Amino acid sequence: MFPLHTGAGGDAITGPARRIQRIYLTLTLGNTLAASFIWGINTLFLLDAGLSNLEAFAANAFFTAGMVLFEVPTGVIADGWGRRVSFLLGTVTLAVSTYLYYLLWQFSSPFWMWAVVSVLLGLGFTFFSGAVEAWLVDALRFSGYEGGLEAVLGRGQMVQGIAMLAGSVAGGVIAQATNLGVPFLLRVGVLLAMFVVAFWLMRDVGFTPERSSHPLRATRAVLSASIENGLKNPPVRYVMLAAPFGAGVGIYVFYALQPYLLELFGDPRAYSVAGLAAAMVAGSQVLGGWLAPRVRRLVHKRTTVLILSSIVGAVILVALGFTRVFWVALVLLALWALVASAGTPVRQAYLNDMIASKQRATVLSFDSLMGSTGGVVVQPLLGRSADVYGYAASLAIGGVVELIAVPFLLASRRQRPRADEYSDSGSAPSPSQ
């Protein structure tokens, strides 16, 4: 499926660990390909259905609200019933809700129906968030892999970027050749195929689900332990508190760039241009995933990467807000995506090295919840600012909002967790340290 790689420190991933990595990359490839068919044209799809800018970004906000509502419950399912079960439920839920989105577009449905189905879309994604990453980390540790997580997670991001590149370009071109609804149908088909792939390949390794005859009691127990290992753990808590600002702005920027670039390009129906924007983000993800372990080796602390990523990304957004030239905007977009992508695997590795295995999926889901909470608030506000002041101004405002994450990252750094200084050459630190 994928070739053998070596870790950032030169250690080869062999045997069981190599098989785990290949399954992880296969699942990442298929899921991202399915999702990305609509990423380049989603905002245009909503506007074509008759929604205003405010309603379109409010629909996206309901999507992230669904993620907020269901992140922890689905994380508990992953920890209590298994990461494989969670993944399979995600493929089915996301396929059904995507098809409902297509029907809403077909019948020009009222906004409240878009809001309801957007929440269901959020539910579908929450089955994946936390579960796949937790499955990978526990399985790698069980297989004896002791290298840095940045190398494997960065590799996953590279595969994700390649899939996003292919899917977003294909979605934009297909939408222009047919209509805006066809990419949504393609997503449904690929998701159903991924259900079959995951059913045969994915097994919970290095982790035993703790099923209980008292599900509510088990849910409370897992959630309590997750809060103990998450929000009550200072270095983890501060990283989570930074998430709403970085993730909320990132979600808005990704979707706002579609109409913004078409506005600069001068042709509101050039859907392939919107796909090109998503493709450039995807290409930056590939390069960012490759850079992550190498950048990590250049600095002493992981938080240095996270802090610089937030600051540089914010500056680029402000510059993007003052740009009126299409090709300059594309270059800035690529730089923004590259900076964010290079920091993502480092952030993932930092969190995972501070989380215990039994609560890993739930804590990671809670972290995703925090980011989604930012999306619920930030998207409508910046969407409204786009209605009033224009897309360019809303991007610059988003850059200022992203800077609010920096003090929280500095607070996490001041806790001096061992995970902040962990390098690829050593074994993983204990989550309790």
N, C-alpha and C positions, 0 to 999 in steps of 0.2 A: 504493500500500500504506500509506504513512504520509506525513504532510504535511511540507513543507519547514520546517526549524527554523533558528534562528540560534544560533551559539555563545554561550558565556557572556560573551564579550567583545564580542558584537555582530556577529561575522563570519558571513556566511551560508555554509551548506554547500551548494555548488552542483555541477552537472555530475556527473562520475564519483564524487566523494566522496558526493554525495547518494544515488546508486544503491547504493554500498557500504553506506551506513548503512541504507538500506531493506532490503537483503537481510539484514543483521545483525539488524535488529529483527524481521523476519519469522521468521528461524530461532529467535531468542530467544523470541518469542511462542509458536510452535508447541511447542518443546521444553519450555518452562515449563508450558504448559497441560497437556501430556501428563503431566509429572512430578507436577504439583500435584493431580491427581485423587485421589491417595492420601495426600497430606501431612497432611490434617486427620484421617485415621482410621487411619493406619498402626499406631500403637501399640495402638489398640483392636483392630485386625485381628489383631495378633500375640497379644494377650491372649485374644481370642475363639477362637483356634486352640489354646488350652490352655497357652500359655507363661506362666511367672511373670514378675514385673517384672524379676528378674535375667536370665532367659532372653531376654525381649523386648529389653532394652537390650544384652544380649550379642549377639543377632542383628544389631542395628544396629551393634555394634562390629565384627562380622565383615564387614559391608558396608563400613565405613571401612577395615578391614584389607585388603579387596580393592582399595580405592583406593590404599592404601599400596603394595601389591605391584605394581600395574600402572600407577601414575602415570607413572613415568619411561619404562618400555617403550612405553606408548602415546604419550607425548610425543615419543619418538624416532621413532615411526611418523609422527607429524604433521610433524616436521621433515624426515624422510627420504623419506616417501612422499606427503606433501601433507596439508594441513589438511582438504580436501574428503574424501579417503579416510578420514581419521580420523572425521569427522562421520558419514559413511555407515555405517561399522562400528559406531559407537556406537548409532545408531538400531536396527539389527538386533539387536545384543547385548542392549540394554536391553529390547526388545520380547519376546525369547525368555525372558529371565530373569524378567521380570515375570509372564509366563504361567505359568512354573514355580512362582512364589510363589503364584499363584492355586490351582494344583493341590495344593500342600502344605496350604493352608488347607482345601481340599475334603476331603482324606483325613486331616486331623489328624495330620500326619507328625511323626516324632520330631525333637528339636532339632538333631541333627547334620545332617539334611537342610536345615533352615533355614539353618544356618551355611554350608553349601556354596553354596546358591543366593544367599545374601546376598553372598558373595564375588563371584559372577558379576554381581550387580547393581552392585557397586562397579566391576568391570571395565567395564561399559557406560558408567558416568558418566565414567570416566577418559578415554575417547575424546573427550569433549567438553571437559573441563577443560583449559585452556591452548590447545587448538587453535582454538576459535572466537574467543577474544580475540586470539590471535596473528594469525589471519587478518584480523580487523578492523583491527588497528593497522598491519600491513604494507600492507594494501590502501589505507588512508587516506593513509599517507605516500606511497605510489606515485602516488596520484591528485592529490597536491599540497596536501593539507590540512595546515595548519600551526597550527591552533588547539589549545586545551587538550584533552587526552583526557577530562578530567572531564565536559565537556559531553556528549560522545557516549556515554561509559560510563554517565553518570547517566541519559541518555535510555533506554539499554538497560535499566537497572534499573527505570525507570518502567514500561516495557513488560512487564518480567518481573513486576513487582508486579501489574499489571492482569491478566495471564494467571494468576498465582497466586491472585488474588482470585476470578476466575471459576471456576478449576478446583477450588480448595479448597471453596468454597461448594457448587458443583455436586456434588463428591464426597461431602460430608457429607449433603446433602439426598437424593441418589440412594441412598446407603447406608442411610439411614433408611427410604426408601420401598421399597427392594428388599432388599438384603443387603450385607454388607461386601465381598463379592467383586466386585461389578459395577464399581466404580471402577477396579479393576485391569485389567479387560477393556477399559474405555474408554481407559486409558493405552496399551495394546497397539495399539489401532486408530489412535490419533493419531500414535504413533511411526512406524508403517508409512506413514502419509500423509506425515510429515515426510521420510522417506527419498526419496519421489518429488519433493517440493518442493526438497530440497537437491540432488538429482541434476541437476535442470534449472537451478537458479539459481546454485549456488555454484561458483566457479572460483578457483583460487589466483592472486591478483593481487599483484604486487610481491614475490613470493617464488617461487623455483625449487627444488623438492625435489631433494635430492642423493641419488638412488638409487644403490646400489652392488651390484656382483656379489658382494661379501663383506659380507653384512648384519651379522654379528657384529662385524667390524672397524669398520664404519660406526657401529654402535651405540656401541662403546667410544669412538670419536672424538667423536661428538656429545655423549655423556654427559660425557666429559672436558672438552670445551669449555664445557658447561653448568655444570659444577661450578666451572670457572674464572671464569665470569661470574656465578655464583650464590653458593654458599657461600664462595668465596674472595674475594668482593667484599664488604668489611665492611658497608656500609650495607644491601645486599641481605640479607646473612646475618642481621643482627639482626632485620630485619622477618620473615624466615622463622622464626627461633627464637621469635618472639612468637606465631606462628600456632597452635601446638598448644594454647595456653591459651585464646585467644579463640575459635578455631574449634571446639575440643573442647567447650567450655562451650556455645557457641551451638547446636551440633547437639543436645546433650542437652536444653537448655531447650526448643527447638522441639517435640521429641517428648514431653517430660514434661508440657508444658502441656496436652496433650490429656486425659489422665486426671485431672490436677490440677484443671482447670477443671470437668470433669464432677463431681468430688468436691465442689467448692464449690457447683456448681449444684444438686446433690442428685438427679440422675437419671442413672444410669450408662449408659443407652441413648439419651441425647439426642445422637446423632451430629452433628446439625446444629450443636450448640453447639461441638463440636470443630472443625467446619468454619469456624465463625465466628471461632475463635481464629486459625486459619491465614489467614483472610481479613483480619483486623486486621493481622497481620504483613505481608500483601501490600499493604494500603493504606498502611502505614507505609513500605514499600519505594518505592511511587510517590512519596510526599512526600519521602522521603529522597533519591531520585534527582534530584528537582527542586531540593532544597536544596543538594546537594553542591557544584556549581560556585559557588553564591552564598556558601556558608559559606567555601569556599576563598578567595574574594576578600577576606574579612574578616580573614584571618590572613596572616602573612608566610611561614610555613613549613607544608608539608603535614603534617609530623610533629606539629604542634600539634593538628591535627584528629584524628589517629590516637590520640594520648595522651589527649586529653579524651574521645574516644569510649569508650575502654576504661575509664576511671575512672568516668564517669557511668553507663555500662552496668552496671558491677559494683555500684555503689550502688543502682541500681534493682532488680537481682536480689536483693540483700539485703533491700530493702524488700518485694519481692514474696514473699519467704520468710516474712514476718511477717503477711501479709494473709490474712484469713479471710472477706472480703466479695467476692462474685463480681464485681460491677461495678467495684470498686476494682482487683481483679486484672486485669481487662480493660484498664483505663486504663493501668496500669503496664506491661502487656504491650505496648501500643501505643507507649508512650514508649521502652521498651527497644529495640523493633524500629526505631523512627525514628532513634534515636541510632546504632545499628549500621549502618543503611542509608545514613545521610548520610556515614559514614566510608568505606564500601566503595569507591565510585568514586575517592575520593582515594587510597586505598591502591593500587588497580589502576593508576592513572596514575603514581603514585610509582615503583612497580616497573617498569612498562613503559618509563619514561624512563631507566632504568638498565640495560636489557637490550638486547643486540645482536640484530638480526633473525634471523640464522641459528639461534640457539639459543633464540629467544623461547618457542616452544611447550614445549620441554623444561624450561626454567627455570621457567615458569609452572606446569607440571605438578609440578615438584619442590616449588614453594611450596604447591601444593594437597596434595601428599603430606605435608608437614609439618603442615598443619592436620588432615588425616585421621589422622595418627599420634596427635595429641591426642585425637581422637574415640575411637580404639581403647582408650586408657587411661581417659579421663575418663568415657565413657558407662557402662561396667560399674560403676565406682566410685561414681558418683553414683546409678546405678540401685540399687545395693546400699544406699546411704544412704537412698534412698526406701523400700526394704523395711523398714529398721530404724527410721528416724526420721520417715518421711513425706515426701511430695513437697515441702512447704513448706520444710523444713529442707534438703533436697537443693538447692533453688534458691539458698538463701542461701549454702551451701557453694560452689556454682558461682560466685557473685559474688566470693568470696574468691579462688578459683582464677584467675579472669579477670584479677585485679590483677597476677598474676605476669608478664603480658605487658608491663606498663608499663616496667620497667627495660630490657628489650630495645629497645623503641621509643626510649627516651631515648638508648641507645647508638648506634642508627642516626642519630639527630639529631646526635650529637656528631661524626660523621664529616664533616659539612658537605657532603654531595653537592649538586651543582648542581640536581638534580631536586627537591630539597626546597624550593627557592625559585622554581622555574619557575612563571610565571603564564600565563594564557590569552592574553595579548597578544603573546607572543613565539613564536619557533620552538622546536621541541623540542630539548632539549640532547642532546649526544652521549652514548651509553650508557657511554662510557669515562670520562666526567667525573664 
